[in-house]
Amino acid sequence: MEKKIRVAVIGCGGRGMHSYAPYVKDFEGVEIVAAAEPIRERREYFAQTYGLRPDQCFETAEEFFAHPRMAEVAFICTQDQQHYAHTMSALNKGYDILLEKPISNVPEHCLTIAQEARRLGRTVVVCHVLRYTPFYQKIKETIQSGRIGQVVSLHQFEDVGWGHYAHSFVRGLWNNSDNPSPMILAKCCHDLDIILWLIGENCRRVSSFGELTNFREENAPEGSALYCSDDCRARESCPYDAQKIYFSDQWRWAQGAVALNPTDEKVENALKDGRYGRCVYHCNNNVVDHQVVNMEFDQGITASLTMCGFTSRMTREIKVMGTLGEISGDMEKNKIFIRVFGQPDEQIDVTTLSTDLSGHGGGENRLLRDLFHLTEGIVPAASALTSIDKSVQSHVMAFAAERSRLENGRMVELQEIYEDCRRNTGAAYVG
């Protein structure tokens, strides 16, 4: 970096503390100079980790934004329902922004943020990290090469993983569609965005179906307790037992949400009466545990997304079908297959494409590099893969899908959402 870039982290939870802040040290000339976090233990740990003074730490985002501008870039990593207010404050203070997805859980707010960023000439990069992964970039490159002809259909599969679903969307902070967001937005805006990017055409209309089938109180096994650590007689046969999940090799990564700087003892204590120790059938959750979305794009291209919480693995799979061939891939296995009709199959090992596949398959580090280059003026803002303008449409696709699902699969035109936003706030979509 030719000049020093200062970063303020707003929200020091999982994303702010563990997903983005650690990468800052990889960039010469970039430093964290401020943080805002309401939970004292997290705030103090973040300050200690990044060498922040007390006057560089704030209890609330509002307190931080009341202060004169302290940095060039603000990482907005707060809860979904807080993104709008915090992003608007950051824009008006003159910050460039890394905005954790979703942009907002209100469609009007998404368009308003984009409109305000254009008016003020500020950079807002949305954390749609999949566009930056070697896995999806190779698929995009293959599509653009013309090897499989014209794309006619695409299928994306979001295998959430049974343990991940129980952790984040039953016991966790994203278990209620009203606060913060419905599943299709909270989890699958990544998938809708990557579909939009790969196809490269505007989405016209969507339909969707989905339900919360399993994790309901009436499905609780006989003898279950409100907390897994209580006298639960179903514990032995239940795969969702908190002890089994949080102390298993497969899902141990989730301990960081259960306790800060987790040890076995701290996690054990937190599970006794904390939200992550609750029985999955007694969590008052309402987000769907499976959902399908059907989409039609310009040029008659069709696509589908299948999200399911009942999968053995936590991965994304894709199949792209063109007039001359097809592409399929499995992100967890880091394998891509290119099958051009009448030619031998080609297999690509994604691990040979990059030495860094950390953080969403290598996407997080690359996204931050793009952001810092934009802030420094090395590349023009319009070139950002996940600029606010490029990210709004996939969010509107999610809002349309949820409207369709709630209305028994009614076909919803995206223009319907845009018109609602224009009538309600005057915010217009500029794609």
PyMOL commands that set and color helices and strands:
alter all, ss='L'
color gray80, all
select helices_A, chain A and resi 14-24+40-50+54-56+61-65+80-93+107-120+129-132+134-145+162-171+183-186+189-199+217-219+242-246+252-258+264-273+275-277+298-300+350-352+358-376+381-383+388-406+414-425
alter helices_A, ss='H'
color red, helices_A
select strands_A, chain A and resi 5-10+30-36+57-58+73-76+96-99+124-126+151-159+203-211+290-297+302-308+315-322+325-330+335-340+346-349+412-413
alter strands_A, ss='S'
color yellow, strands_A
deselect
rebuild
show_as cartoon
